[in-house]
Amino acid sequence: MLSAILSMVSDETDKELVRSLYENNEQLMYNIAYNILHNRSDAEDAVQDAFVSVLNHLEKIREINCNETRFYLVIIVKNISL
């Protein structure tokens, strides 16, 4: 899934940012999505959709510190899952 998301990013700096966000938050996001959806495939899709949404707002991520970034990602995946 990460390679598909990274293929959507052209800038190397942005790729590293997305890779870092994914590696640090994917499991948390998956757990939240799974707890809402109760389906592995749907939860994986929700996480992927959340990261696609994040790609459209990377400039916001650069301005948010770590705790706020995690909260931002949780809100996105929760809303997608609902």
N, CA and C atoms as an extended XYZ file, in Angstrom:
246
Properties=species:S:1:pos:R:3:atomname:S:1:resname:S:1:resid:I:1 pbc="F F F"
N         0.826       -1.194        0.000 N   MET     1
C         0.000        0.000        0.000 CA  MET     1
C         0.868        1.255        0.000 C   MET     1
N         1.949        1.244        0.747 N   LEU     2
C         2.815        2.418        0.815 CA  LEU     2
C         3.377        2.773       -0.551 C   LEU     2
N         3.781        1.773       -1.317 N   SER     3
C         4.359        2.064       -2.634 CA  SER     3
C         3.341        2.730       -3.553 C   SER     3
N         2.084        2.344       -3.453 N   ALA     4
C         1.044        2.976       -4.266 CA  ALA     4
C         0.852        4.437       -3.875 C   ALA     4
N         0.902        4.703       -2.596 N   ILE     5
C         0.750        6.077       -2.115 CA  ILE     5
C         1.960        6.911       -2.533 C   ILE     5
N         3.151        6.350       -2.370 N   LEU     6
C         4.366        7.085       -2.725 CA  LEU     6
C         4.446        7.362       -4.222 C   LEU     6
N         3.852        6.503       -5.032 N   SER     7
C         3.881        6.721       -6.483 CA  SER     7
C         3.091        7.967       -6.880 C   SER     7
N         2.254        8.444       -5.985 N   MET     8
C         1.454        9.635       -6.254 CA  MET     8
C         2.197       10.922       -5.904 C   MET     8
N         3.385       10.788       -5.314 N   VAL     9
C         4.165       11.938       -4.870 CA  VAL     9
C         5.406       12.060       -5.743 C   VAL     9
N         5.669       13.261       -6.255 N   SER    10
C         6.821       13.435       -7.133 CA  SER    10
C         8.045       13.985       -6.400 C   SER    10
N         7.845       14.825       -5.426 N   ASP    11
C         8.957       15.445       -4.709 CA  ASP    11
C         9.558       14.482       -3.684 C   ASP    11
N        10.877       14.354       -3.681 N   GLU    12
C        11.551       13.417       -2.769 CA  GLU    12
C        11.354       13.800       -1.304 C   GLU    12
N        11.342       15.081       -0.997 N   THR    13
C        11.109       15.534        0.380 CA  THR    13
C         9.716       15.134        0.831 C   THR    13
N         8.740       15.314       -0.037 N   ASP    14
C         7.370       14.918        0.288 CA  ASP    14
C         7.261       13.407        0.445 C   ASP    14
N         7.993       12.659       -0.383 N   LYS    15
C         7.976       11.190       -0.261 CA  LYS    15
C         8.487       10.763        1.102 C   LYS    15
N         9.546       11.388        1.567 N   GLU    16
C        10.091       11.047        2.890 CA  GLU    16
C         9.106       11.418        3.993 C   GLU    16
N         8.428       12.546        3.844 N   LEU    17
C         7.417       12.952        4.819 CA  LEU    17
C         6.277       11.938        4.857 C   LEU    17
N         5.789       11.540        3.695 N   VAL    18
C         4.693       10.574        3.618 CA  VAL    18
C         5.136        9.218        4.166 C   VAL    18
N         6.336        8.800        3.821 N   ARG    19
C         6.857        7.527        4.324 CA  ARG    19
C         6.934        7.544        5.852 C   ARG    19
N         7.414        8.628        6.393 N   SER    20
C         7.522        8.762        7.848 CA  SER    20
C         6.141        8.761        8.502 C   SER    20
N         5.217        9.514        7.924 N   LEU    21
C         3.851        9.541        8.460 CA  LEU    21
C         3.236        8.148        8.439 C   LEU    21
N         3.440        7.451        7.339 N   TYR    22
C         2.872        6.111        7.184 CA  TYR    22
C         3.473        5.148        8.200 C   TYR    22
N         4.783        5.117        8.283 N   GLU    23
C         5.447        4.169        9.180 CA  GLU    23
C         5.116        4.432       10.647 C   GLU    23
N         4.916        5.693       11.000 N   ASN    24
C         4.644        6.035       12.397 CA  ASN    24
C         3.179        5.943       12.786 C   ASN    24
N         2.263        5.964       11.806 N   ASN    25
C         0.844        6.089       12.146 CA  ASN    25
C        -0.072        5.060       11.513 C   ASN    25
N         0.425        4.258       10.589 N   GLU    26
C        -0.445        3.328        9.860 CA  GLU    26
C        -1.152        2.343       10.787 C   GLU    26
N        -0.458        1.780       11.737 N   GLN    27
C        -1.068        0.780       12.616 CA  GLN    27
C        -2.168        1.396       13.483 C   GLN    27
N        -1.920        2.577       14.012 N   LEU    28
C        -2.938        3.280       14.803 CA  LEU    28
C        -4.162        3.567       13.942 C   LEU    28
N        -3.933        4.062       12.737 N   MET    29
C        -5.038        4.386       11.839 CA  MET    29
C        -5.813        3.129       11.457 C   MET    29
N        -5.096        2.051       11.191 N   TYR    30
C        -5.762        0.787       10.856 CA  TYR    30
C        -6.626        0.311       12.023 C   TYR    30
N        -6.101        0.363       13.228 N   ASN    31
C        -6.864       -0.088       14.401 CA  ASN    31
C        -8.137        0.716       14.581 C   ASN    31
N        -8.059        2.003       14.383 N   ILE    32
C        -9.244        2.861       14.504 CA  ILE    32
C       -10.263        2.498       13.430 C   ILE    32
N        -9.794        2.367       12.199 N   ALA    33
C       -10.703        2.019       11.101 CA  ALA    33
C       -11.327        0.647       11.326 C   ALA    33
N       -10.524       -0.310       11.764 N   TYR    34
C       -11.047       -1.661       11.990 CA  TYR    34
C       -12.093       -1.677       13.109 C   TYR    34
N       -11.866       -0.911       14.163 N   ASN    35
C       -12.826       -0.854       15.265 CA  ASN    35
C       -14.159       -0.270       14.828 C   ASN    35
N       -14.134        0.564       13.822 N   ILE    36
C       -15.378        1.142       13.299 CA  ILE    36
C       -16.020        0.217       12.267 C   ILE    36
N       -15.220       -0.335       11.380 N   LEU    37
C       -15.740       -1.082       10.233 CA  LEU    37
C       -15.870       -2.586       10.465 C   LEU    37
N       -15.080       -3.137       11.365 N   HIS    38
C       -15.086       -4.579       11.663 CA  HIS    38
C       -14.849       -5.438       10.423 C   HIS    38
N       -14.009       -4.912        9.532 N   ASN    39
C       -13.677       -5.632        8.311 CA  ASN    39
C       -12.262       -5.235        7.902 C   ASN    39
N       -11.398       -6.232        7.756 N   ARG    40
C        -9.984       -5.972        7.473 CA  ARG    40
C        -9.789       -5.207        6.167 C   ARG    40
N       -10.410       -5.659        5.116 N   SER    41
C       -10.252       -5.035        3.808 CA  SER    41
C       -10.762       -3.597        3.802 C   SER    41
N       -11.923       -3.388        4.403 N   ASP    42
C       -12.478       -2.030        4.470 CA  ASP    42
C       -11.595       -1.110        5.306 C   ASP    42
N       -11.016       -1.638        6.374 N   ALA    43
C       -10.130       -0.837        7.218 CA  ALA    43
C        -8.869       -0.455        6.449 C   ALA    43
N        -8.322       -1.388        5.691 N   GLU    44
C        -7.141       -1.091        4.871 CA  GLU    44
C        -7.469       -0.031        3.826 C   GLU    44
N        -8.646       -0.135        3.214 N   ASP    45
C        -9.072        0.867        2.233 CA  ASP    45
C        -9.233        2.240        2.881 C   ASP    45
N        -9.765        2.268        4.085 N   ALA    46
C        -9.942        3.540        4.788 CA  ALA    46
C        -8.601        4.198        5.072 C   ALA    46
N        -7.626        3.411        5.472 N   VAL    47
C        -6.288        3.955        5.727 CA  VAL    47
C        -5.690        4.490        4.437 C   VAL    47
N        -5.824        3.741        3.364 N   GLN    48
C        -5.286        4.198        2.088 CA  GLN    48
C        -5.990        5.484        1.646 C   GLN    48
N        -7.300        5.538        1.764 N   ASP    49
C        -8.043        6.745        1.398 CA  ASP    49
C        -7.620        7.925        2.262 C   ASP    49
N        -7.355        7.666        3.533 N   ALA    50
C        -6.904        8.736        4.428 CA  ALA    50
C        -5.562        9.292        3.971 C   ALA    50
N        -4.653        8.419        3.579 N   PHE    51
C        -3.351        8.907        3.121 CA  PHE    51
C        -3.461        9.639        1.793 C   PHE    51
N        -4.359        9.232        0.930 N   VAL    52
C        -4.581        9.973       -0.310 CA  VAL    52
C        -5.098       11.369        0.029 C   VAL    52
N        -5.972       11.455        0.995 N   SER    53
C        -6.463       12.755        1.445 CA  SER    53
C        -5.337       13.598        2.024 C   SER    53
N        -4.454       12.977        2.776 N   VAL    54
C        -3.316       13.683        3.370 CA  VAL    54
C        -2.422       14.260        2.277 C   VAL    54
N        -2.270       13.548        1.170 N   LEU    55
C        -1.425       14.036        0.081 CA  LEU    55
C        -1.898       15.393       -0.422 C   LEU    55
N        -3.183       15.629       -0.362 N   ASN    56
C        -3.740       16.903       -0.815 CA  ASN    56
C        -3.513       18.024        0.179 C   ASN    56
N        -3.034       17.679        1.373 N   HIS    57
C        -2.868       18.683        2.428 CA  HIS    57
C        -1.509       18.578        3.114 C   HIS    57
N        -0.488       18.208        2.388 N   LEU    58
C         0.835       18.046        2.983 CA  LEU    58
C         1.365       19.345        3.579 C   LEU    58
N         0.976       20.466        2.999 N   GLU    59
C         1.453       21.741        3.536 CA  GLU    59
C         0.955       21.959        4.962 C   GLU    59
N        -0.187       21.418        5.301 N   LYS    60
C        -0.696       21.516        6.669 CA  LYS    60
C         0.113       20.637        7.616 C   LYS    60
N         0.517       19.498        7.150 N   ILE    61
C         1.282       18.564        7.980 CA  ILE    61
C         2.610       19.188        8.386 C   ILE    61
N         3.234       19.890        7.510 N   ARG    62
C         4.526       20.507        7.823 CA  ARG    62
C         4.404       21.552        8.923 C   ARG    62
N         3.217       22.094        9.133 N   GLU    63
C         3.022       23.147       10.115 CA  GLU    63
C         2.529       22.613       11.456 C   GLU    63
N         2.257       21.338       11.520 N   ILE    64
C         1.673       20.752       12.723 CA  ILE    64
C         2.725       19.933       13.446 C   ILE    64
N         2.794       20.094       14.778 N   ASN    65
C         3.766       19.283       15.521 CA  ASN    65
C         3.276       17.848       15.640 C   ASN    65
N         4.081       16.988       16.164 N   CYS    66
C         3.842       15.544       16.144 CA  CYS    66
C         2.495       15.131       16.747 C   CYS    66
N         2.158       15.616       17.927 N   ASN    67
C         0.893       15.225       18.555 CA  ASN    67
C        -0.303       15.702       17.745 C   ASN    67
N        -0.225       16.903       17.221 N   GLU    68
C        -1.322       17.416       16.401 CA  GLU    68
C        -1.412       16.665       15.079 C   GLU    68
N        -0.286       16.261       14.551 N   THR    69
C        -0.284       15.486       13.312 CA  THR    69
C        -0.990       14.155       13.516 C   THR    69
N        -0.665       13.486       14.588 N   ARG    70
C        -1.312       12.199       14.890 CA  ARG    70
C        -2.824       12.386       15.040 C   ARG    70
N        -3.223       13.434       15.746 N   PHE    71
C        -4.646       13.730       15.935 CA  PHE    71
C        -5.307       13.999       14.584 C   PHE    71
N        -4.639       14.756       13.730 N   TYR    72
C        -5.141       15.077       12.393 CA  TYR    72
C        -5.365       13.803       11.584 C   TYR    72
N        -4.400       12.896       11.607 N   LEU    73
C        -4.527       11.643       10.870 CA  LEU    73
C        -5.642       10.763       11.423 C   LEU    73
N        -5.785       10.737       12.736 N   VAL    74
C        -6.847        9.957       13.374 CA  VAL    74
C        -8.209       10.483       12.956 C   VAL    74
N        -8.377       11.791       12.951 N   ILE    75
C        -9.657       12.391       12.555 CA  ILE    75
C        -9.989       12.047       11.107 C   ILE    75
N        -8.990       12.132       10.234 N   ILE    76
C        -9.232       11.806        8.823 CA  ILE    76
C        -9.686       10.362        8.663 C   ILE    76
N        -8.966        9.418        9.247 N   VAL    77
C        -9.333        8.005        9.059 CA  VAL    77
C       -10.661        7.694        9.765 C   VAL    77
N       -10.925        8.333       10.866 N   LYS    78
C       -12.195        8.105       11.562 CA  LYS    78
C       -13.360        8.595       10.697 C   LYS    78
N       -13.222        9.783       10.132 N   ASN    79
C       -14.293       10.318        9.281 CA  ASN    79
C       -14.505        9.478        8.032 C   ASN    79
N       -13.435        9.009        7.430 N   ILE    80
C       -13.562        8.147        6.257 CA  ILE    80
C       -14.249        6.836        6.633 C   ILE    80
N       -13.902        6.295        7.769 N   SER    81
C       -14.478        5.022        8.210 CA  SER    81
C       -15.966        5.152        8.528 C   SER    81
N       -16.324        6.284        9.091 N   LEU    82
C       -17.747        6.479        9.412 CA  LEU    82
C       -18.558        6.676        8.161 C   LEU    82
